[in-house]
Amino acid sequence: MASKNQLFEAKTEFIGTRGVREYRETIPVWVNAGDVVLEIGCEWGTTTALIAPHCKKVIGTDISPKCIERAREMHPDLHFEVLDGFDVKAALDFGEPFNKIYIDISGLSGYRSLLDTISLLMMYATVLQPEAIIVKSGALKRFAAHCTPWRSGAS
């Protein structure tokens, strides 16, 4: 049995969304003028461009160099970088105090990917310790909807 000192308590809020509409609806609610935002899986930068007016700084990232090239062409005033989202060290190397992270992992959409999704979220929560991670994952949202935390002593 784990002792209280061994338990990891994430201070990060996890906001699960399904679909682009829900993902983008979170922007005016979760992003504030002083925030430094990292978007993982930005593709052509459309959501990055929607986040930008709401925050101090945003960096859009994608694993595809072709997507980043197109994002830079479409949004030359924004900052885009190639990044494998599972390489948290490379995200740290940006040297930014990211306090909000947006993750569009629609490529990891099935139930088989649920553990990968949870692993990704916990890596960023542990290493970067943002206030919130907003994730677009139908599988995660469906799973979370069926979870109820047990409260000992509750009647």
PLY file of the C-alpha trace (Angstrom):
ply
format ascii 1.0
element vertex 155
property float x
property float y
property float z
element edge 154
property int vertex1
property int vertex2
end_header
0.00 0.00 0.00
1.31 3.46 -0.88
1.93 5.91 1.91
0.61 9.45 1.75
4.12 10.68 0.85
4.24 8.39 -2.19
0.98 9.52 -3.74
1.11 11.95 -6.63
-1.48 14.66 -6.39
-1.82 16.57 -9.63
-2.71 20.19 -9.17
-3.50 20.42 -12.85
-7.14 20.62 -13.93
-7.95 18.26 -16.81
-10.69 19.41 -19.17
-11.86 16.71 -21.56
-13.53 17.72 -24.80
-14.86 15.82 -27.76
-14.68 17.38 -31.18
-13.29 20.66 -32.45
-16.31 22.72 -31.40
-16.02 21.76 -27.72
-12.22 22.09 -27.80
-12.44 25.65 -29.11
-15.36 26.64 -26.84
-13.00 26.31 -23.88
-10.69 29.10 -25.07
-12.54 32.16 -23.68
-13.28 30.25 -20.47
-9.83 28.81 -19.73
-7.34 31.17 -21.42
-6.50 34.49 -19.78
-4.42 37.52 -20.82
-1.37 36.52 -18.74
-1.27 32.87 -19.84
1.56 31.18 -21.72
-0.04 28.39 -23.76
1.39 25.34 -25.47
-0.76 23.66 -28.11
0.20 20.10 -29.00
-1.20 18.80 -32.27
-1.93 22.18 -33.86
-1.98 20.87 -37.45
-2.36 24.07 -39.56
-2.62 26.42 -36.57
-6.31 27.29 -36.71
-6.92 26.74 -32.99
-3.54 28.31 -32.15
-4.72 31.45 -33.97
-7.95 31.42 -31.93
-6.00 31.07 -28.66
-3.49 33.86 -29.47
-5.72 36.93 -28.84
-6.65 35.60 -25.39
-3.15 35.07 -23.97
0.30 36.55 -23.47
2.01 33.93 -25.68
1.12 30.72 -27.51
3.31 28.17 -29.25
1.61 25.76 -31.64
3.32 22.42 -32.18
2.83 19.37 -34.35
4.84 16.25 -35.11
4.48 16.91 -38.86
7.02 19.32 -40.38
4.62 19.79 -43.34
1.82 20.87 -41.00
4.13 23.32 -39.23
5.32 24.72 -42.55
1.70 25.30 -43.59
0.80 26.79 -40.18
3.68 29.26 -40.52
2.50 30.23 -44.01
-1.11 30.68 -42.87
-0.25 32.48 -39.61
3.16 34.18 -40.06
2.68 36.29 -36.91
2.45 33.21 -34.64
5.10 30.87 -33.22
5.06 27.25 -34.45
7.52 24.42 -33.79
7.85 20.77 -34.76
7.37 18.65 -31.63
6.57 15.05 -30.88
3.98 15.51 -28.14
5.41 12.55 -26.22
8.79 14.32 -25.95
8.14 16.40 -22.83
11.87 17.23 -22.58
11.67 18.99 -25.97
8.67 20.98 -24.72
10.71 21.98 -21.65
13.50 23.11 -23.97
11.23 25.90 -25.27
12.08 27.57 -21.96
8.57 28.91 -21.43
6.51 28.81 -18.20
3.49 27.16 -19.82
0.53 27.40 -17.49
-2.10 26.13 -19.95
-1.71 23.28 -22.40
-4.07 22.42 -25.24
-3.74 18.91 -26.64
-5.52 17.80 -29.80
-4.83 14.09 -29.97
-7.59 13.10 -32.33
-5.16 10.58 -33.85
-5.34 8.70 -30.53
-9.09 8.23 -30.59
-9.90 4.61 -29.77
-10.23 2.88 -26.43
-6.86 1.18 -27.07
-5.26 4.62 -26.94
-6.75 5.54 -23.57
-3.64 4.54 -21.61
-1.41 6.51 -24.01
-3.66 9.55 -23.55
-3.62 9.29 -19.77
0.15 8.79 -19.82
0.60 11.90 -21.97
-1.57 14.00 -19.67
0.24 12.82 -16.55
3.67 13.47 -18.10
2.77 17.10 -18.81
1.02 17.56 -15.45
4.05 16.18 -13.62
6.83 17.86 -15.58
5.37 21.23 -16.64
2.79 21.50 -13.85
0.35 23.72 -15.75
-2.82 25.04 -14.15
-4.92 23.28 -16.80
-4.67 20.85 -19.68
-7.49 20.98 -22.18
-7.56 17.79 -24.22
-9.59 16.80 -27.28
-10.15 13.07 -26.87
-13.50 11.41 -27.32
-12.21 8.19 -25.70
-11.03 10.03 -22.58
-14.24 12.05 -22.27
-16.38 8.89 -22.58
-14.24 7.11 -19.99
-14.31 10.04 -17.55
-18.09 10.30 -17.84
-18.34 6.81 -16.35
-15.93 7.46 -13.46
-17.13 8.30 -9.97
-14.55 8.94 -7.27
-15.23 6.91 -4.13
-15.51 8.89 -0.92
-14.87 6.86 2.23
-17.36 7.50 4.98
-19.85 9.07 2.60
-23.40 7.94 3.10
0 1
1 2
2 3
3 4
4 5
5 6
6 7
7 8
8 9
9 10
10 11
11 12
12 13
13 14
14 15
15 16
16 17
17 18
18 19
19 20
20 21
21 22
22 23
23 24
24 25
25 26
26 27
27 28
28 29
29 30
30 31
31 32
32 33
33 34
34 35
35 36
36 37
37 38
38 39
39 40
40 41
41 42
42 43
43 44
44 45
45 46
46 47
47 48
48 49
49 50
50 51
51 52
52 53
53 54
54 55
55 56
56 57
57 58
58 59
59 60
60 61
61 62
62 63
63 64
64 65
65 66
66 67
67 68
68 69
69 70
70 71
71 72
72 73
73 74
74 75
75 76
76 77
77 78
78 79
79 80
80 81
81 82
82 83
83 84
84 85
85 86
86 87
87 88
88 89
89 90
90 91
91 92
92 93
93 94
94 95
95 96
96 97
97 98
98 99
99 100
100 101
101 102
102 103
103 104
104 105
105 106
106 107
107 108
108 109
109 110
110 111
111 112
112 113
113 114
114 115
115 116
116 117
117 118
118 119
119 120
120 121
121 122
122 123
123 124
124 125
125 126
126 127
127 128
128 129
129 130
130 131
131 132
132 133
133 134
134 135
135 136
136 137
137 138
138 139
139 140
140 141
141 142
142 143
143 144
144 145
145 146
146 147
147 148
148 149
149 150
150 151
151 152
152 153
153 154
